[in-house]
Every structure is written in C-alpha cells, then in structure tokens.
Amino acid sequence: MTKDKKIRITVTLECNSCIQKNIIKKGVSRYITKKNQHRAPQRLEFRKFCPYCHKHTIHGEIKK
C-alpha cells in the first residue's frame, strides 16, 4: 500500500519583460510545465522564447 502523494505539480511560467513594459501588445507569453515540489521548493525561472518580444527572455513562475 503506497500513499499517493502529489510530488509533481503543474506551474505556469510568464514572460517578465512583457509585464514590465507598459506598451500595448497582443498578449503575454506563457508556458506550462511541471516541477518537483521536494527538489525545487522555490519559484522557477527559465529563459524561454517570447513571441511577443521576439527574443529569449526570463519566464518566471506565477501564482494560480
């Protein structure tokens, strides 16, 4: 009998530079990924491609 623990959770990564700019754009780049709660308790940050900025930017984890 094993306990069913939710170790992996789904998180959303959002472009930080799209949020900081006050320019009217079509939208904000978002990616969905999974992370291990025990190995990475802090917020994730990855460099991903943003189609609205047309370059690689830092995407950070957001609250749901």
PyMOL Python script that loads the backbone (N, CA, C, O; Angstrom):
from pymol import cmd

cmd.read_pdbstr("""\
ATOM      1  N   MET A   1       0.830  -1.186   0.000  1.00  0.00           N
ATOM      2  CA  MET A   1       0.000   0.000   0.000  1.00  0.00           C
ATOM      3  C   MET A   1       0.876   1.252   0.000  1.00  0.00           C
ATOM      4  O   MET A   1       1.536   1.572   0.989  1.00  0.00           O
ATOM      5  N   THR A   2       0.863   1.924  -1.098  1.00  0.00           N
ATOM      6  CA  THR A   2       1.633   3.154  -1.197  1.00  0.00           C
ATOM      7  C   THR A   2       0.707   4.354  -1.114  1.00  0.00           C
ATOM      8  O   THR A   2      -0.442   4.314  -1.554  1.00  0.00           O
ATOM      9  N   LYS A   3       1.232   5.402  -0.547  1.00  0.00           N
ATOM     10  CA  LYS A   3       0.456   6.638  -0.460  1.00  0.00           C
ATOM     11  C   LYS A   3       0.593   7.395  -1.780  1.00  0.00           C
ATOM     12  O   LYS A   3       1.684   7.480  -2.345  1.00  0.00           O
ATOM     13  N   ASP A   4      -0.503   7.934  -2.257  1.00  0.00           N
ATOM     14  CA  ASP A   4      -0.483   8.707  -3.494  1.00  0.00           C
ATOM     15  C   ASP A   4      -0.228  10.164  -3.140  1.00  0.00           C
ATOM     16  O   ASP A   4      -1.145  10.899  -2.775  1.00  0.00           O
ATOM     17  N   LYS A   5       1.041  10.573  -3.256  1.00  0.00           N
ATOM     18  CA  LYS A   5       1.409  11.954  -2.957  1.00  0.00           C
ATOM     19  C   LYS A   5       1.598  12.707  -4.257  1.00  0.00           C
ATOM     20  O   LYS A   5       2.135  12.170  -5.226  1.00  0.00           O
ATOM     21  N   LYS A   6       1.162  13.932  -4.274  1.00  0.00           N
ATOM     22  CA  LYS A   6       1.346  14.766  -5.458  1.00  0.00           C
ATOM     23  C   LYS A   6       2.692  15.477  -5.335  1.00  0.00           C
ATOM     24  O   LYS A   6       2.775  16.590  -4.816  1.00  0.00           O
ATOM     25  N   ILE A   7       3.737  14.821  -5.818  1.00  0.00           N
ATOM     26  CA  ILE A   7       5.069  15.411  -5.761  1.00  0.00           C
ATOM     27  C   ILE A   7       5.251  16.400  -6.906  1.00  0.00           C
ATOM     28  O   ILE A   7       5.795  17.486  -6.709  1.00  0.00           O
ATOM     29  N   ARG A   8       4.801  16.031  -8.091  1.00  0.00           N
ATOM     30  CA  ARG A   8       4.920  16.913  -9.261  1.00  0.00           C
ATOM     31  C   ARG A   8       3.658  17.746  -9.401  1.00  0.00           C
ATOM     32  O   ARG A   8       2.543  17.226  -9.391  1.00  0.00           O
ATOM     33  N   ILE A   9       3.858  19.053  -9.531  1.00  0.00           N
ATOM     34  CA  ILE A   9       2.725  19.956  -9.713  1.00  0.00           C
ATOM     35  C   ILE A   9       2.896  20.720 -11.024  1.00  0.00           C
ATOM     36  O   ILE A   9       4.013  20.905 -11.507  1.00  0.00           O
ATOM     37  N   THR A  10       1.782  21.156 -11.586  1.00  0.00           N
ATOM     38  CA  THR A  10       1.797  21.933 -12.817  1.00  0.00           C
ATOM     39  C   THR A  10       1.928  23.406 -12.473  1.00  0.00           C
ATOM     40  O   THR A  10       1.185  23.924 -11.639  1.00  0.00           O
ATOM     41  N   VAL A  11       2.879  24.086 -13.120  1.00  0.00           N
ATOM     42  CA  VAL A  11       3.102  25.512 -12.883  1.00  0.00           C
ATOM     43  C   VAL A  11       3.059  26.260 -14.212  1.00  0.00           C
ATOM     44  O   VAL A  11       3.287  25.681 -15.274  1.00  0.00           O
ATOM     45  N   THR A  12       2.764  27.547 -14.135  1.00  0.00           N
ATOM     46  CA  THR A  12       2.716  28.403 -15.312  1.00  0.00           C
ATOM     47  C   THR A  12       3.875  29.385 -15.263  1.00  0.00           C
ATOM     48  O   THR A  12       4.102  30.037 -14.244  1.00  0.00           O
ATOM     49  N   LEU A  13       4.610  29.487 -16.370  1.00  0.00           N
ATOM     50  CA  LEU A  13       5.717  30.434 -16.492  1.00  0.00           C
ATOM     51  C   LEU A  13       5.265  31.582 -17.385  1.00  0.00           C
ATOM     52  O   LEU A  13       4.696  31.359 -18.454  1.00  0.00           O
ATOM     53  N   GLU A  14       5.519  32.816 -16.943  1.00  0.00           N
ATOM     54  CA  GLU A  14       5.075  34.005 -17.673  1.00  0.00           C
ATOM     55  C   GLU A  14       6.265  34.915 -17.945  1.00  0.00           C
ATOM     56  O   GLU A  14       7.164  35.039 -17.114  1.00  0.00           O
ATOM     57  N   CYS A  15       6.265  35.548 -19.107  1.00  0.00           N
ATOM     58  CA  CYS A  15       7.361  36.433 -19.512  1.00  0.00           C
ATOM     59  C   CYS A  15       7.425  37.653 -18.594  1.00  0.00           C
ATOM     60  O   CYS A  15       6.431  38.356 -18.418  1.00  0.00           O
ATOM     61  N   ASN A  16       8.601  37.900 -18.010  1.00  0.00           N
ATOM     62  CA  ASN A  16       8.762  39.037 -17.099  1.00  0.00           C
ATOM     63  C   ASN A  16       8.887  40.361 -17.838  1.00  0.00           C
ATOM     64  O   ASN A  16       8.433  41.388 -17.332  1.00  0.00           O
ATOM     65  N   SER A  17       9.492  40.364 -19.023  1.00  0.00           N
ATOM     66  CA  SER A  17       9.685  41.632 -19.730  1.00  0.00           C
ATOM     67  C   SER A  17       8.390  42.140 -20.352  1.00  0.00           C
ATOM     68  O   SER A  17       8.229  43.353 -20.494  1.00  0.00           O
ATOM     69  N   CYS A  18       7.471  41.273 -20.726  1.00  0.00           N
ATOM     70  CA  CYS A  18       6.172  41.715 -21.265  1.00  0.00           C
ATOM     71  C   CYS A  18       5.355  42.422 -20.179  1.00  0.00           C
ATOM     72  O   CYS A  18       4.617  43.363 -20.471  1.00  0.00           O
ATOM     73  N   ILE A  19       5.485  41.974 -18.946  1.00  0.00           N
ATOM     74  CA  ILE A  19       4.733  42.561 -17.835  1.00  0.00           C
ATOM     75  C   ILE A  19       5.311  43.920 -17.466  1.00  0.00           C
ATOM     76  O   ILE A  19       4.562  44.848 -17.161  1.00  0.00           O
ATOM     77  N   GLN A  20       6.648  44.050 -17.490  1.00  0.00           N
ATOM     78  CA  GLN A  20       7.294  45.281 -17.048  1.00  0.00           C
ATOM     79  C   GLN A  20       7.113  46.426 -18.037  1.00  0.00           C
ATOM     80  O   GLN A  20       7.071  47.587 -17.632  1.00  0.00           O
ATOM     81  N   LYS A  21       7.005  46.121 -19.315  1.00  0.00           N
ATOM     82  CA  LYS A  21       6.816  47.171 -20.321  1.00  0.00           C
ATOM     83  C   LYS A  21       5.358  47.610 -20.320  1.00  0.00           C
ATOM     84  O   LYS A  21       4.457  46.777 -20.223  1.00  0.00           O
ATOM     85  N   ASN A  22       5.127  48.890 -20.426  1.00  0.00           N
ATOM     86  CA  ASN A  22       3.769  49.415 -20.447  1.00  0.00           C
ATOM     87  C   ASN A  22       3.275  49.649 -21.873  1.00  0.00           C
ATOM     88  O   ASN A  22       2.393  50.476 -22.104  1.00  0.00           O
ATOM     89  N   ILE A  23       3.843  48.924 -22.815  1.00  0.00           N
ATOM     90  CA  ILE A  23       3.455  49.058 -24.215  1.00  0.00           C
ATOM     91  C   ILE A  23       2.272  48.127 -24.477  1.00  0.00           C
ATOM     92  O   ILE A  23       2.252  46.991 -24.002  1.00  0.00           O
ATOM     93  N   ILE A  24       1.293  48.610 -25.230  1.00  0.00           N
ATOM     94  CA  ILE A  24       0.134  47.781 -25.558  1.00  0.00           C
ATOM     95  C   ILE A  24       0.567  46.727 -26.573  1.00  0.00           C
ATOM     96  O   ILE A  24       1.078  47.053 -27.645  1.00  0.00           O
ATOM     97  N   LYS A  25       0.356  45.459 -26.220  1.00  0.00           N
ATOM     98  CA  LYS A  25       0.731  44.348 -27.079  1.00  0.00           C
ATOM     99  C   LYS A  25      -0.454  43.412 -27.247  1.00  0.00           C
ATOM    100  O   LYS A  25      -1.507  43.605 -26.639  1.00  0.00           O
ATOM    101  N   LYS A  26      -0.268  42.400 -28.076  1.00  0.00           N
ATOM    102  CA  LYS A  26      -1.323  41.421 -28.305  1.00  0.00           C
ATOM    103  C   LYS A  26      -1.553  40.535 -27.090  1.00  0.00           C
ATOM    104  O   LYS A  26      -2.679  40.099 -26.848  1.00  0.00           O
ATOM    105  N   GLY A  27      -0.508  40.265 -26.325  1.00  0.00           N
ATOM    106  CA  GLY A  27      -0.658  39.368 -25.190  1.00  0.00           C
ATOM    107  C   GLY A  27       0.632  39.192 -24.424  1.00  0.00           C
ATOM    108  O   GLY A  27       1.603  39.920 -24.628  1.00  0.00           O
ATOM    109  N   VAL A  28       0.626  38.201 -23.528  1.00  0.00           N
ATOM    110  CA  VAL A  28       1.776  37.875 -22.699  1.00  0.00           C
ATOM    111  C   VAL A  28       2.108  36.408 -22.940  1.00  0.00           C
ATOM    112  O   VAL A  28       1.217  35.558 -22.956  1.00  0.00           O
ATOM    113  N   SER A  29       3.384  36.116 -23.127  1.00  0.00           N
ATOM    114  CA  SER A  29       3.827  34.750 -23.384  1.00  0.00           C
ATOM    115  C   SER A  29       3.743  33.922 -22.107  1.00  0.00           C
ATOM    116  O   SER A  29       4.212  34.344 -21.050  1.00  0.00           O
ATOM    117  N   ARG A  30       3.135  32.727 -22.216  1.00  0.00           N
ATOM    118  CA  ARG A  30       3.024  31.822 -21.070  1.00  0.00           C
ATOM    119  C   ARG A  30       3.376  30.406 -21.505  1.00  0.00           C
ATOM    120  O   ARG A  30       3.031  29.979 -22.607  1.00  0.00           O
ATOM    121  N   TYR A  31       4.066  29.684 -20.626  1.00  0.00           N
ATOM    122  CA  TYR A  31       4.396  28.281 -20.828  1.00  0.00           C
ATOM    123  C   TYR A  31       3.871  27.495 -19.636  1.00  0.00           C
ATOM    124  O   TYR A  31       3.826  28.016 -18.521  1.00  0.00           O
ATOM    125  N   ILE A  32       3.472  26.248 -19.860  1.00  0.00           N
ATOM    126  CA  ILE A  32       3.027  25.365 -18.782  1.00  0.00           C
ATOM    127  C   ILE A  32       4.046  24.239 -18.671  1.00  0.00           C
ATOM    128  O   ILE A  32       4.424  23.633 -19.674  1.00  0.00           O
ATOM    129  N   THR A  33       4.490  23.961 -17.444  1.00  0.00           N
ATOM    130  CA  THR A  33       5.458  22.902 -17.194  1.00  0.00           C
ATOM    131  C   THR A  33       5.160  22.276 -15.838  1.00  0.00           C
ATOM    132  O   THR A  33       4.269  22.729 -15.120  1.00  0.00           O
ATOM    133  N   LYS A  34       5.911  21.232 -15.492  1.00  0.00           N
ATOM    134  CA  LYS A  34       5.749  20.576 -14.194  1.00  0.00           C
ATOM    135  C   LYS A  34       7.038  20.709 -13.408  1.00  0.00           C
ATOM    136  O   LYS A  34       8.128  20.759 -13.978  1.00  0.00           O
ATOM    137  N   LYS A  35       6.899  20.765 -12.077  1.00  0.00           N
ATOM    138  CA  LYS A  35       8.086  20.821 -11.230  1.00  0.00           C
ATOM    139  C   LYS A  35       7.913  19.896 -10.038  1.00  0.00           C
ATOM    140  O   LYS A  35       6.794  19.599  -9.621  1.00  0.00           O
ATOM    141  N   ASN A  36       9.032  19.448  -9.498  1.00  0.00           N
ATOM    142  CA  ASN A  36       9.053  18.593  -8.327  1.00  0.00           C
ATOM    143  C   ASN A  36       9.069  19.491  -7.093  1.00  0.00           C
ATOM    144  O   ASN A  36       9.991  20.288  -6.919  1.00  0.00           O
ATOM    145  N   GLN A  37       8.064  19.370  -6.242  1.00  0.00           N
ATOM    146  CA  GLN A  37       7.955  20.234  -5.067  1.00  0.00           C
ATOM    147  C   GLN A  37       9.080  20.014  -4.070  1.00  0.00           C
ATOM    148  O   GLN A  37       9.524  20.962  -3.422  1.00  0.00           O
ATOM    149  N   HIS A  38       9.544  18.788  -3.938  1.00  0.00           N
ATOM    150  CA  HIS A  38      10.567  18.488  -2.939  1.00  0.00           C
ATOM    151  C   HIS A  38      11.956  18.949  -3.377  1.00  0.00           C
ATOM    152  O   HIS A  38      12.739  19.417  -2.550  1.00  0.00           O
ATOM    153  N   ARG A  39      12.266  18.824  -4.654  1.00  0.00           N
ATOM    154  CA  ARG A  39      13.596  19.198  -5.137  1.00  0.00           C
ATOM    155  C   ARG A  39      13.708  20.674  -5.469  1.00  0.00           C
ATOM    156  O   ARG A  39      14.803  21.234  -5.416  1.00  0.00           O
ATOM    157  N   ALA A  40      12.587  21.324  -5.815  1.00  0.00           N
ATOM    158  CA  ALA A  40      12.606  22.744  -6.193  1.00  0.00           C
ATOM    159  C   ALA A  40      11.476  23.483  -5.485  1.00  0.00           C
ATOM    160  O   ALA A  40      10.475  23.818  -6.118  1.00  0.00           O
ATOM    161  N   PRO A  41      11.612  23.743  -4.190  1.00  0.00           N
ATOM    162  CA  PRO A  41      10.531  24.435  -3.475  1.00  0.00           C
ATOM    163  C   PRO A  41      10.420  25.916  -3.833  1.00  0.00           C
ATOM    164  O   PRO A  41       9.358  26.512  -3.657  1.00  0.00           O
ATOM    165  N   GLN A  42      11.506  26.520  -4.336  1.00  0.00           N
ATOM    166  CA  GLN A  42      11.473  27.936  -4.710  1.00  0.00           C
ATOM    167  C   GLN A  42      10.822  28.089  -6.085  1.00  0.00           C
ATOM    168  O   GLN A  42      10.560  27.103  -6.774  1.00  0.00           O
ATOM    169  N   ARG A  43      10.568  29.334  -6.470  1.00  0.00           N
ATOM    170  CA  ARG A  43       9.936  29.606  -7.765  1.00  0.00           C
ATOM    171  C   ARG A  43      10.920  29.352  -8.907  1.00  0.00           C
ATOM    172  O   ARG A  43      12.112  29.635  -8.791  1.00  0.00           O
ATOM    173  N   LEU A  44      10.402  28.817 -10.007  1.00  0.00           N
ATOM    174  CA  LEU A  44      11.229  28.517 -11.172  1.00  0.00           C
ATOM    175  C   LEU A  44      11.406  29.745 -12.050  1.00  0.00           C
ATOM    176  O   LEU A  44      10.529  30.607 -12.115  1.00  0.00           O
ATOM    177  N   GLU A  45      12.544  29.820 -12.724  1.00  0.00           N
ATOM    178  CA  GLU A  45      12.806  30.840 -13.738  1.00  0.00           C
ATOM    179  C   GLU A  45      13.605  30.186 -14.851  1.00  0.00           C
ATOM    180  O   GLU A  45      14.646  29.577 -14.602  1.00  0.00           O
ATOM    181  N   PHE A  46      13.119  30.313 -16.081  1.00  0.00           N
ATOM    182  CA  PHE A  46      13.796  29.774 -17.249  1.00  0.00           C
ATOM    183  C   PHE A  46      13.887  30.839 -18.322  1.00  0.00           C
ATOM    184  O   PHE A  46      13.080  31.767 -18.370  1.00  0.00           O
ATOM    185  N   ARG A  47      14.896  30.690 -19.193  1.00  0.00           N
ATOM    186  CA  ARG A  47      14.968  31.549 -20.385  1.00  0.00           C
ATOM    187  C   ARG A  47      14.224  30.827 -21.497  1.00  0.00           C
ATOM    188  O   ARG A  47      14.638  29.758 -21.944  1.00  0.00           O
ATOM    189  N   LYS A  48      13.125  31.422 -21.936  1.00  0.00           N
ATOM    190  CA  LYS A  48      12.296  30.853 -22.998  1.00  0.00           C
ATOM    191  C   LYS A  48      12.090  31.905 -24.077  1.00  0.00           C
ATOM    192  O   LYS A  48      12.322  33.093 -23.849  1.00  0.00           O
ATOM    193  N   PHE A  49      11.654  31.467 -25.251  1.00  0.00           N
ATOM    194  CA  PHE A  49      11.396  32.401 -26.340  1.00  0.00           C
ATOM    195  C   PHE A  49      10.024  33.035 -26.162  1.00  0.00           C
ATOM    196  O   PHE A  49       9.031  32.339 -25.946  1.00  0.00           O
ATOM    197  N   CYS A  50       9.975  34.357 -26.254  1.00  0.00           N
ATOM    198  CA  CYS A  50       8.721  35.105 -26.168  1.00  0.00           C
ATOM    199  C   CYS A  50       8.357  35.578 -27.576  1.00  0.00           C
ATOM    200  O   CYS A  50       9.095  36.374 -28.157  1.00  0.00           O
ATOM    201  N   PRO A  51       7.238  35.110 -28.138  1.00  0.00           N
ATOM    202  CA  PRO A  51       6.867  35.530 -29.491  1.00  0.00           C
ATOM    203  C   PRO A  51       6.436  36.989 -29.572  1.00  0.00           C
ATOM    204  O   PRO A  51       6.441  37.568 -30.658  1.00  0.00           O
ATOM    205  N   TYR A  52       6.065  37.593 -28.452  1.00  0.00           N
ATOM    206  CA  TYR A  52       5.634  38.989 -28.450  1.00  0.00           C
ATOM    207  C   TYR A  52       6.824  39.946 -28.359  1.00  0.00           C
ATOM    208  O   TYR A  52       6.772  41.047 -28.907  1.00  0.00           O
ATOM    209  N   CYS A  53       7.893  39.540 -27.674  1.00  0.00           N
ATOM    210  CA  CYS A  53       9.121  40.343 -27.589  1.00  0.00           C
ATOM    211  C   CYS A  53      10.086  40.007 -28.729  1.00  0.00           C
ATOM    212  O   CYS A  53      11.011  40.774 -29.001  1.00  0.00           O
ATOM    213  N   HIS A  54       9.878  38.871 -29.394  1.00  0.00           N
ATOM    214  CA  HIS A  54      10.722  38.383 -30.484  1.00  0.00           C
ATOM    215  C   HIS A  54      12.156  38.113 -30.032  1.00  0.00           C
ATOM    216  O   HIS A  54      13.101  38.365 -30.779  1.00  0.00           O
ATOM    217  N   LYS A  55      12.322  37.594 -28.798  1.00  0.00           N
ATOM    218  CA  LYS A  55      13.649  37.228 -28.299  1.00  0.00           C
ATOM    219  C   LYS A  55      13.495  36.311 -27.089  1.00  0.00           C
ATOM    220  O   LYS A  55      12.391  36.121 -26.578  1.00  0.00           O
ATOM    221  N   HIS A  56      14.614  35.746 -26.637  1.00  0.00           N
ATOM    222  CA  HIS A  56      14.612  34.910 -25.442  1.00  0.00           C
ATOM    223  C   HIS A  56      14.608  35.815 -24.213  1.00  0.00           C
ATOM    224  O   HIS A  56      15.445  36.710 -24.096  1.00  0.00           O
ATOM    225  N   THR A  57      13.670  35.585 -23.303  1.00  0.00           N
ATOM    226  CA  THR A  57      13.553  36.381 -22.085  1.00  0.00           C
ATOM    227  C   THR A  57      13.372  35.449 -20.894  1.00  0.00           C
ATOM    228  O   THR A  57      13.176  34.245 -21.061  1.00  0.00           O
ATOM    229  N   ILE A  58      13.436  36.005 -19.706  1.00  0.00           N
ATOM    230  CA  ILE A  58      13.242  35.217 -18.492  1.00  0.00           C
ATOM    231  C   ILE A  58      11.749  35.062 -18.236  1.00  0.00           C
ATOM    232  O   ILE A  58      11.002  36.040 -18.182  1.00  0.00           O
ATOM    233  N   HIS A  59      11.335  33.814 -18.080  1.00  0.00           N
ATOM    234  CA  HIS A  59       9.953  33.489 -17.749  1.00  0.00           C
ATOM    235  C   HIS A  59       9.946  32.973 -16.312  1.00  0.00           C
ATOM    236  O   HIS A  59      10.664  32.027 -15.986  1.00  0.00           O
ATOM    237  N   GLY A  60       9.139  33.590 -15.459  1.00  0.00           N
ATOM    238  CA  GLY A  60       9.078  33.215 -14.055  1.00  0.00           C
ATOM    239  C   GLY A  60       7.755  32.563 -13.704  1.00  0.00           C
ATOM    240  O   GLY A  60       6.745  32.763 -14.380  1.00  0.00           O
ATOM    241  N   GLU A  61       7.776  31.786 -12.644  1.00  0.00           N
ATOM    242  CA  GLU A  61       6.578  31.094 -12.170  1.00  0.00           C
ATOM    243  C   GLU A  61       5.594  32.104 -11.577  1.00  0.00           C
ATOM    244  O   GLU A  61       5.993  33.024 -10.863  1.00  0.00           O
ATOM    245  N   ILE A  62       4.306  31.925 -11.879  1.00  0.00           N
ATOM    246  CA  ILE A  62       3.277  32.813 -11.346  1.00  0.00           C
ATOM    247  C   ILE A  62       2.332  32.021 -10.459  1.00  0.00           C
ATOM    248  O   ILE A  62       2.264  30.795 -10.541  1.00  0.00           O
ATOM    249  N   LYS A  63       1.607  32.736  -9.611  1.00  0.00           N
ATOM    250  CA  LYS A  63       0.595  32.098  -8.776  1.00  0.00           C
ATOM    251  C   LYS A  63      -0.634  31.804  -9.606  1.00  0.00           C
ATOM    252  O   LYS A  63      -0.907  32.492 -10.589  1.00  0.00           O
ATOM    253  N   LYS A  64      -1.374  30.786  -9.215  1.00  0.00           N
ATOM    254  CA  LYS A  64      -2.610  30.450  -9.926  1.00  0.00           C
ATOM    255  C   LYS A  64      -3.784  31.108  -9.271  1.00  0.00           C
ATOM    256  O   LYS A  64      -4.916  30.945  -9.726  1.00  0.00           O
TER     257      LYS A  64
END
""", "prot")
cmd.dss("prot")
cmd.show_as("cartoon", "prot")
cmd.util.cbc("prot")
cmd.orient("prot")
